[in-house]
């Protein structure tokens, strides 16, 4: 669905068959917000509101819910959905049902309507006042999986409105708070430091100019946090990346990401123009520009070493084997979860689970950077240039040795194609005693991506497709080389 609102279309991912719970402290604000989108920003969107308010009878786009019993109302709702296939349907009668009917009966029908929306291709929006039916609200969130919450915050004597999106947005915006205001019929959303519905894009000319300046003497540009480097403006992964890079020179950053040095400088230039980062200049530094560093393959000796069995490869490189006990991972996750709970409690956020769900993303980002740094330290010790790339035929071997030396995890790596590998961990202890609905061995995914980048100079995406925490026999990953 395209809303026609430039900022919202950058954030939201909404499509036919989706059901979304919309929570609102005032109950009327969210309704007005959505009607403004339908009527001003994209009048071509077809929408119908189902209401139990007789006073709205005769108003365009409104269908009045009739029937004395719950069964009668359900028949009416189903008839309206069949009448408007492929449209947006806003359900504003839910509070009345929850007051007059047993909650379990209402939840049963909400679950059935969710399946019906997929059948008819409708986008169903269920409007409820937040915190009025807490138990039902929590269960409906679990049923639908997508939510938008509107609220009001008071800070430094100023009252402002905000909304938070979960499950129906791009991953980087999940659970991010967006301030907004409605002025003269326009929805103005906080974006890159300004309230707007038409965000100013960073001009290609300004971006290329700054990129060119960073390329000339990258060793003299030292990265610092900018005025806009807040968690509210960055995804969890971006925030971790920024935190890990602060204090490094632009040249050190390109060495850390040898498979995409130009892409990283482009990102730094974009972040600087958006105020996310700032640079200090250190003209006393001097070094080889990683963008111009000569690559090549590994030496004969190191190539010969890679023919050896995995344990002998680890021994010959003096990598040793090390593993952090499972108890540490559990304790670390518990500690991070406790910190998140403390922070969310202090600022009045009640939906802590969504924040805690960002932990795997944080682990993944941290382990990717750690793997890259470890590789940059190891490679020179064995008389290789950090610009040299190992041959792609050694990807299975290096993946196995990396998992063995870093985690004492035995693995099987199968080459599916020239660009895809399937990795199976035998008896993964990182998640073995945990229970989860989603894969949680994100530290492995991040580590393997980092190794691919620094050792093979290849961009890669590693996704866990099976996990013991979900009841699967083994943890399995798909490593895809991005051309």
MITORZA-758780 format. One record per residue (C-alpha): residue number from 1; residue in one letter; x, y, z. Coordinates in nm, 2 decimals, decimal comma. Layout:
MITORZA-758780
  pos  code      px      py      pz
  NUM     A       X       Y       Z
...
***
This chain:
MITORZA-758780
  pos  code      px      py      pz
    1     X    0,00    0,00    0,00
    2     X    0,13    0,34   -0,09
    3     X    0,00    0,62    0,14
    4     X    0,12    0,91   -0,07
    5     X    0,29    1,05    0,23
    6     X    0,67    1,05    0,15
    7     X    0,79    0,99    0,51
    8     X    0,53    0,72    0,59
    9     X    0,61    0,53    0,27
   10     X    0,97    0,52    0,37
   11     X    0,87    0,36    0,70
   12     X    0,56    0,14    0,64
   13     X    0,53   -0,20    0,47
   14     X    0,16   -0,27    0,44
   15     X   -0,01   -0,51    0,18
   16     X   -0,33   -0,69    0,12
   17     X   -0,41   -0,97    0,36
   18     X   -0,25   -0,79    0,65
   19     X   -0,42   -0,72    0,99
   20     X   -0,30   -0,43    1,21
   21     X   -0,40   -0,33    1,56
   22     X   -0,39    0,05    1,61
   23     X   -0,38    0,17    1,97
   24     X   -0,45    0,53    2,06
   25     X   -0,47    0,70    2,40
   26     X   -0,74    0,94    2,27
   27     X   -0,91    0,69    2,04
   28     X   -0,99    0,98    1,80
   29     X   -0,64    1,09    1,70
   30     X   -0,55    0,77    1,52
   31     X   -0,89    0,77    1,33
   32     X   -0,84    1,13    1,22
   33     X   -0,48    1,04    1,12
   34     X   -0,58    0,76    0,90
   35     X   -0,88    0,94    0,74
   36     X   -0,64    1,22    0,65
   37     X   -0,42    0,98    0,47
   38     X   -0,71    0,83    0,28
   39     X   -0,87    1,17    0,19
   40     X   -0,57    1,40    0,14
   41     X   -0,25    1,20    0,06
   42     X   -0,39    0,92   -0,15
   43     X   -0,76    0,96   -0,23
   44     X   -0,73    0,66   -0,47
   45     X   -0,71    0,43   -0,17
   46     X   -1,04    0,25   -0,12
   47     X   -1,14    0,23    0,24
   48     X   -1,44    0,14    0,45
   49     X   -1,50    0,21    0,82
   50     X   -1,72   -0,03    1,01
   51     X   -1,87    0,15    1,31
   52     X   -2,13    0,09    1,57
   53     X   -2,21    0,46    1,60
   54     X   -2,55    0,53    1,45
   55     X   -2,45    0,90    1,44
   56     X   -2,21    0,82    1,16
   57     X   -2,49    0,68    0,94
   58     X   -2,50    0,84    0,60
   59     X   -2,13    0,94    0,60
   60     X   -1,94    0,82    0,30
   61     X   -1,71    0,52    0,35
   62     X   -1,89    0,42    0,67
   63     X   -2,09    0,10    0,72
   64     X   -2,30    0,08    1,04
   65     X   -2,27   -0,25    1,24
   66     X   -2,61   -0,39    1,31
   67     X   -2,74   -0,70    1,49
   68     X   -2,83   -0,77    1,85
   69     X   -2,61   -1,08    1,92
   70     X   -2,24   -1,13    1,85
   71     X   -2,32   -1,39    1,59
   72     X   -2,54   -1,13    1,40
   73     X   -2,26   -0,87    1,41
   74     X   -2,01   -1,13    1,28
   75     X   -2,24   -1,21    0,99
   76     X   -2,26   -0,84    0,91
   77     X   -1,88   -0,79    0,93
   78     X   -1,82   -1,08    0,70
   79     X   -2,08   -0,95    0,45
   80     X   -1,91   -0,61    0,45
   81     X   -1,57   -0,77    0,38
   82     X   -1,71   -0,97    0,09
   83     X   -1,86   -0,65   -0,04
   84     X   -1,53   -0,46   -0,03
   85     X   -1,25   -0,71   -0,15
   86     X   -0,90   -0,56   -0,18
   87     X   -1,00   -0,25    0,02
   88     X   -0,88   -0,11    0,35
   89     X   -1,13   -0,19    0,63
   90     X   -1,11    0,01    0,95
   91     X   -1,28   -0,16    1,25
   92     X   -1,38    0,10    1,51
   93     X   -1,64   -0,10    1,70
   94     X   -1,40   -0,33    1,89
   95     X   -1,42   -0,15    2,23
   96     X   -1,80   -0,19    2,24
   97     X   -1,76   -0,56    2,16
   98     X   -1,51   -0,61    2,44
   99     X   -1,74   -0,43    2,69
  100     X   -2,05   -0,63    2,59
  101     X   -1,91   -0,97    2,51
  102     X   -1,67   -1,23    2,67
  103     X   -1,32   -1,14    2,56
  104     X   -1,24   -1,50    2,45
  105     X   -1,53   -1,50    2,21
  106     X   -1,42   -1,17    2,06
  107     X   -1,06   -1,29    2,03
  108     X   -1,18   -1,61    1,85
  109     X   -1,35   -1,40    1,58
  110     X   -1,06   -1,16    1,55
  111     X   -0,84   -1,46    1,47
  112     X   -1,10   -1,58    1,21
  113     X   -1,12   -1,23    1,06
  114     X   -0,74   -1,23    1,03
  115     X   -0,76   -1,53    0,80
  116     X   -1,05   -1,38    0,61
  117     X   -0,85   -1,07    0,53
  118     X   -0,59   -1,29    0,36
  119     X   -0,87   -1,46    0,16
  120     X   -1,02   -1,13    0,04
  121     X   -0,70   -0,94    0,01
  122     X   -0,82   -0,67    0,25
  123     X   -0,61   -0,46    0,49
  124     X   -0,79   -0,48    0,82
  125     X   -0,71   -0,21    1,08
  126     X   -0,85   -0,26    1,43
  127     X   -0,88    0,06    1,63
  128     X   -0,87    0,04    2,01
  129     X   -0,80    0,28    2,30
  130     X   -0,46    0,19    2,45
  131     X   -0,45    0,05    2,81
  132     X   -0,83    0,02    2,84
  133     X   -0,84   -0,36    2,78
  134     X   -0,48   -0,46    2,86
  135     X   -0,52   -0,84    2,86
  136     X   -0,72   -0,84    2,54
  137     X   -0,49   -0,59    2,38
  138     X   -0,19   -0,81    2,46
  139     X   -0,36   -1,11    2,31
  140     X   -0,47   -0,93    1,99
  141     X   -0,12   -0,81    1,94
  142     X   -0,01   -1,17    1,95
  143     X   -0,28   -1,28    1,71
  144     X   -0,22   -1,01    1,45
  145     X    0,15   -0,95    1,48
  146     X    0,14   -0,59    1,36
  147     X    0,07   -0,28    1,56
  148     X    0,08    0,10    1,54
  149     X    0,05    0,28    1,87
  150     X   -0,02    0,65    1,91
  151     X    0,06    0,84    2,22
  152     X    0,15    1,17    2,39
  153     X    0,47    1,25    2,56
  154     X    0,56    1,54    2,79
  155     X    0,92    1,65    2,81
  156     X    1,08    1,98    2,92
  157     X    0,74    2,14    2,95
  158     X    0,65    2,05    2,59
  159     X    0,37    1,81    2,49
  160     X    0,42    1,62    2,16
  161     X    0,25    1,34    1,98
  162     X    0,42    1,03    1,86
  163     X    0,36    0,69    1,70
  164     X    0,55    0,36    1,72
  165     X    0,52    0,09    1,45
  166     X    0,59   -0,28    1,49
  167     X    0,55   -0,56    1,24
  168     X    0,42   -0,36    0,95
  169     X    0,73   -0,15    0,87
  170     X    1,09   -0,19    0,74
  171     X    1,31   -0,37    0,99
  172     X    1,52   -0,06    1,07
  173     X    1,22    0,13    1,18
  174     X    1,07   -0,14    1,41
  175     X    0,97    0,01    1,75
  176     X    1,12    0,34    1,66
  177     X    0,93    0,64    1,80
  178     X    0,83    0,90    1,55
  179     X    0,71    1,24    1,67
  180     X    0,44    1,40    1,45
  181     X    0,20    1,69    1,43
  182     X   -0,11    1,77    1,23
  183     X   -0,11    2,13    1,09
  184     X   -0,34    2,28    0,83
  185     X   -0,45    1,94    0,71
  186     X   -0,09    1,80    0,68
  187     X    0,06    1,52    0,87
  188     X    0,42    1,63    0,97
  189     X    0,65    1,35    1,09
  190     X    0,99    1,40    1,25
  191     X    1,24    1,30    0,98
  192     X    1,61    1,39    0,98
  193     X    1,57    1,66    1,24
  194     X    1,25    1,83    1,10
  195     X    0,88    1,78    1,11
  196     X    0,78    1,73    0,74
  197     X    0,57    1,53    0,50
  198     X    0,82    1,60    0,21
  199     X    1,16    1,51    0,34
  200     X    1,45    1,68    0,18
  201     X    1,68    1,42    0,02
  202     X    2,05    1,46    0,05
  203     X    2,15    1,59   -0,30
  204     X    2,36    1,36   -0,51
  205     X    2,60    1,65   -0,57
  206     X    2,66    1,71   -0,20
  207     X    2,70    1,34   -0,13
  208     X    2,95    1,29   -0,42
  209     X    3,15    1,59   -0,31
  210     X    3,19    1,47    0,04
  211     X    3,26    1,12   -0,07
  212     X    3,54    1,25   -0,29
  213     X    3,69    1,45    0,00
  214     X    3,69    1,14    0,22
  215     X    3,87    0,94   -0,05
  216     X    4,16    1,17   -0,08
  217     X    4,30    1,15    0,28
  218     X    4,08    0,90    0,47
  219     X    4,34    0,85    0,74
  220     X    4,29    1,22    0,85
  221     X    3,92    1,19    0,91
  222     X    3,84    1,07    1,26
  223     X    3,48    0,96    1,32
  224     X    3,28    1,11    1,61
  225     X    2,91    1,10    1,70
  226     X    2,70    1,37    1,55
  227     X    2,41    1,57    1,69
  228     X    2,16    1,33    1,54
  229     X    2,32    1,01    1,65
  230     X    2,03    0,90    1,87
  231     X    1,88    0,55    1,89
  232     X    1,56    0,71    1,76
  233     X    1,72    0,79    1,43
  234     X    1,91    0,46    1,38
  235     X    1,82    0,09    1,38
  236     X    1,97   -0,13    1,65
  237     X    2,22   -0,26    1,39
  238     X    2,32    0,08    1,27
  239     X    2,35    0,21    1,62
  240     X    2,59   -0,07    1,72
  241     X    2,79   -0,01    1,40
  242     X    2,82    0,36    1,48
  243     X    2,92    0,28    1,84
  244     X    3,19    0,04    1,72
  245     X    3,34    0,28    1,47
  246     X    3,36    0,60    1,68
  247     X    3,72    0,71    1,72
  248     X    3,84    0,52    1,41
  249     X    3,97    0,70    1,10
  250     X    3,79    0,66    0,77
  251     X    4,09    0,46    0,64
  252     X    4,07    0,22    0,93
  253     X    3,70    0,17    0,86
  254     X    3,77    0,09    0,49
  255     X    4,03   -0,17    0,61
  256     X    3,77   -0,32    0,84
  257     X    3,53   -0,36    0,54
  258     X    3,77   -0,44    0,26
  259     X    3,49   -0,59    0,04
  260     X    3,31   -0,26    0,03
  261     X    3,54    0,04    0,11
  262     X    3,37    0,28   -0,13
  263     X    3,03    0,18    0,00
  264     X    3,13    0,25    0,36
  265     X    3,27    0,59    0,27
  266     X    2,94    0,66    0,09
  267     X    2,76    0,57    0,41
  268     X    2,98    0,79    0,62
  269     X    2,93    1,08    0,39
  270     X    2,55    1,03    0,40
  271     X    2,56    1,00    0,78
  272     X    2,76    1,32    0,81
  273     X    2,53    1,52    0,59
  274     X    2,24    1,39    0,80
  275     X    2,42    1,49    1,13
  276     X    2,45    1,13    1,25
  277     X    2,83    1,15    1,25
  278     X    3,09    1,43    1,25
  279     X    3,46    1,42    1,17
  280     X    3,77    1,56    1,34
  281     X    4,07    1,61    1,13
  282     X    4,41    1,47    1,23
  283     X    4,66    1,58    0,97
  284     X    4,95    1,41    1,15
  285     X    4,82    1,07    1,04
  286     X    4,95    0,92    0,73
  287     X    4,89    0,57    0,57
  288     X    4,81    0,37    0,27
  289     X    4,47    0,44    0,13
  290     X    4,27    0,11    0,15
  291     X    4,08    0,21   -0,16
  292     X    4,40    0,19   -0,36
  293     X    4,57   -0,10   -0,17
  294     X    4,68   -0,38   -0,40
  295     X    4,51   -0,72   -0,34
  296     X    4,62   -1,05   -0,48
  297     X    4,59   -1,40   -0,35
  298     X    4,74   -1,58   -0,05
  299     X    5,10   -1,70   -0,05
  300     X    5,20   -2,06   -0,14
  301     X    5,27   -2,15    0,23
  302     X    4,93   -2,02    0,35
  303     X    4,76   -2,20    0,06
  304     X    4,94   -2,52    0,15
  305     X    4,82   -2,48    0,51
  306     X    4,46   -2,47    0,40
  307     X    4,49   -2,83    0,26
  308     X    4,54   -2,96    0,61
  309     X    4,25   -3,10    0,83
  310     X    4,06   -2,84    1,02
  311     X    4,22   -2,89    1,36
  312     X    4,57   -2,88    1,21
  313     X    4,48   -2,56    1,02
  314     X    4,38   -2,40    1,35
  315     X    4,70   -2,54    1,52
  316     X    4,93   -2,42    1,24
  317     X    4,79   -2,07    1,26
  318     X    4,81   -2,08    1,64
  319     X    4,45   -1,99    1,66
  320     X    4,38   -2,24    1,94
  321     X    4,03   -2,32    2,03
  322     X    3,82   -2,13    2,27
  323     X    3,45   -2,12    2,37
  324     X    3,25   -1,91    2,61
  325     X    3,02   -2,13    2,83
  326     X    2,65   -2,14    2,75
  327     X    2,59   -1,99    3,10
  328     X    2,78   -1,68    2,99
  329     X    2,55   -1,63    2,69
  330     X    2,24   -1,68    2,90
  331     X    2,37   -1,45    3,17
  332     X    2,47   -1,19    2,91
  333     X    2,12   -1,19    2,75
  334     X    1,95   -1,17    3,09
  335     X    2,17   -0,87    3,18
  336     X    2,10   -0,69    2,86
  337     X    1,73   -0,77    2,90
  338     X    1,74   -0,63    3,25
  339     X    1,90   -0,31    3,13
  340     X    1,64   -0,27    2,86
  341     X    1,36   -0,32    3,11
  342     X    1,51   -0,06    3,34
  343     X    1,54    0,19    3,06
  344     X    1,19    0,13    2,92
  345     X    1,04    0,15    3,27
  346     X    1,21    0,48    3,34
  347     X    1,06    0,64    3,02
  348     X    0,72    0,48    3,07
  349     X    0,73    0,22    2,78
  350     X    0,52   -0,08    2,87
  351     X    0,59   -0,30    2,57
  352     X    0,93   -0,42    2,66
  353     X    0,93   -0,75    2,47
  354     X    0,97   -0,57    2,13
  355     X    1,28   -0,39    2,26
  356     X    1,42   -0,71    2,40
  357     X    1,37   -0,87    2,06
  358     X    1,64   -0,63    1,92
  359     X    1,91   -0,82    2,12
  360     X    1,98   -1,08    1,84
  361     X    2,03   -0,79    1,60
  362     X    2,27   -0,63    1,85
  363     X    2,46   -0,96    1,90
  364     X    2,49   -1,01    1,52
  365     X    2,63   -0,66    1,46
  366     X    2,88   -0,68    1,75
  367     X    3,01   -1,03    1,65
  368     X    3,05   -0,92    1,29
  369     X    3,27   -0,63    1,39
  370     X    3,46   -0,86    1,64
  371     X    3,53   -1,12    1,36
  372     X    3,65   -0,85    1,13
  373     X    3,89   -0,71    1,39
  374     X    4,02   -1,05    1,48
  375     X    4,09   -1,13    1,12
  376     X    4,28   -0,80    1,07
  377     X    4,50   -0,89    1,36
  378     X    4,56   -1,25    1,26
  379     X    4,64   -1,20    0,89
  380     X    4,95   -0,99    0,92
  381     X    5,09   -1,23    1,18
  382     X    5,11   -1,49    0,91
  383     X    5,29   -1,27    0,66
  384     X    4,99   -1,18    0,45
  385     X    4,87   -0,84    0,34
  386     X    4,52   -0,75    0,48
  387     X    4,44   -0,66    0,12
  388     X    4,50   -1,02    0,00
  389     X    4,20   -1,24   -0,07
  390     X    4,18   -1,61   -0,01
  391     X    4,05   -1,82   -0,30
  392     X    3,68   -1,88   -0,30
  393     X    3,73   -2,26   -0,30
  394     X    3,85   -2,23    0,06
  395     X    3,52   -2,08    0,19
  396     X    3,40   -2,41    0,34
  397     X    3,74   -2,47    0,50
  398     X    3,77   -2,12    0,65
  399     X    3,41   -2,13    0,77
  400     X    3,47   -2,46    0,96
  401     X    3,80   -2,35    1,11
  402     X    3,65   -2,02    1,22
  403     X    3,36   -2,19    1,40
  404     X    3,60   -2,44    1,55
  405     X    3,85   -2,19    1,68
  406     X    3,61   -1,93    1,80
  407     X    3,33   -2,14    1,95
  408     X    3,46   -2,51    1,95
  409     X    3,16   -2,58    1,72
  410     X    3,20   -2,86    1,46
  411     X    3,02   -2,79    1,14
  412     X    2,94   -2,92    0,80
  413     X    2,96   -2,68    0,51
  414     X    2,80   -2,77    0,18
  415     X    2,84   -2,57   -0,14
  416     X    2,50   -2,54   -0,30
  417     X    2,62   -2,31   -0,59
  418     X    2,90   -2,07   -0,67
  419     X    2,72   -1,81   -0,45
  420     X    2,54   -2,01   -0,18
  421     X    2,65   -2,24    0,10
  422     X    2,46   -2,44    0,36
  423     X    2,61   -2,46    0,71
  424     X    2,50   -2,71    0,97
  425     X    2,62   -2,69    1,33
  426     X    2,66   -3,01    1,52
  427     X    2,52   -2,99    1,88
  428     X    2,52   -2,61    1,90
  429     X    2,55   -2,52    2,26
  430     X    2,48   -2,14    2,21
  431     X    2,10   -2,21    2,21
  432     X    2,07   -2,57    2,31
  433     X    1,88   -2,52    2,64
  434     X    1,69   -2,21    2,53
  435     X    1,34   -2,19    2,39
  436     X    1,24   -1,94    2,12
  437     X    1,00   -1,88    1,84
  438     X    1,27   -1,74    1,61
  439     X    1,63   -1,84    1,54
  440     X    1,87   -1,69    1,80
  441     X    2,22   -1,79    1,70
  442     X    2,28   -1,44    1,55
  443     X    2,63   -1,43    1,68
  444     X    2,73   -1,70    1,43
  445     X    2,56   -1,52    1,14
  446     X    2,74   -1,20    1,22
  447     X    3,08   -1,37    1,27
  448     X    3,06   -1,56    0,93
  449     X    2,96   -1,25    0,74
  450     X    3,26   -1,07    0,90
  451     X    3,50   -1,35    0,80
  452     X    3,37   -1,35    0,44
  453     X    3,43   -0,98    0,42
  454     X    3,78   -0,96    0,56
  455     X    3,93   -1,29    0,44
  456     X    3,77   -1,34    0,10
  457     X    3,68   -0,97    0,03
  458     X    3,33   -1,08   -0,05
  459     X    3,00   -0,93    0,06
  460     X    2,78   -1,20    0,22
  461     X    2,45   -1,24    0,39
  462     X    2,42   -1,52    0,65
  463     X    2,07   -1,62    0,76
  464     X    1,98   -1,89    1,02
  465     X    1,71   -2,11    0,88
  466     X    1,68   -2,36    1,16
  467     X    1,76   -2,34    1,53
  468     X    1,77   -2,58    1,82
  469     X    1,59   -2,33    2,03
  470     X    1,29   -2,37    1,80
  471     X    1,29   -2,75    1,84
  472     X    1,49   -2,82    1,53
  473     X    1,76   -3,10    1,54
  474     X    2,05   -2,87    1,44
  475     X    2,12   -2,51    1,38
  476     X    2,15   -2,44    1,01
  477     X    2,25   -2,14    0,81
  478     X    2,24   -2,02    0,45
  479     X    2,54   -1,81    0,35
  480     X    2,48   -1,62    0,03
  481     X    2,76   -1,44   -0,15
  482     X    2,63   -1,11   -0,29
  483     X    2,78   -1,03   -0,63
***
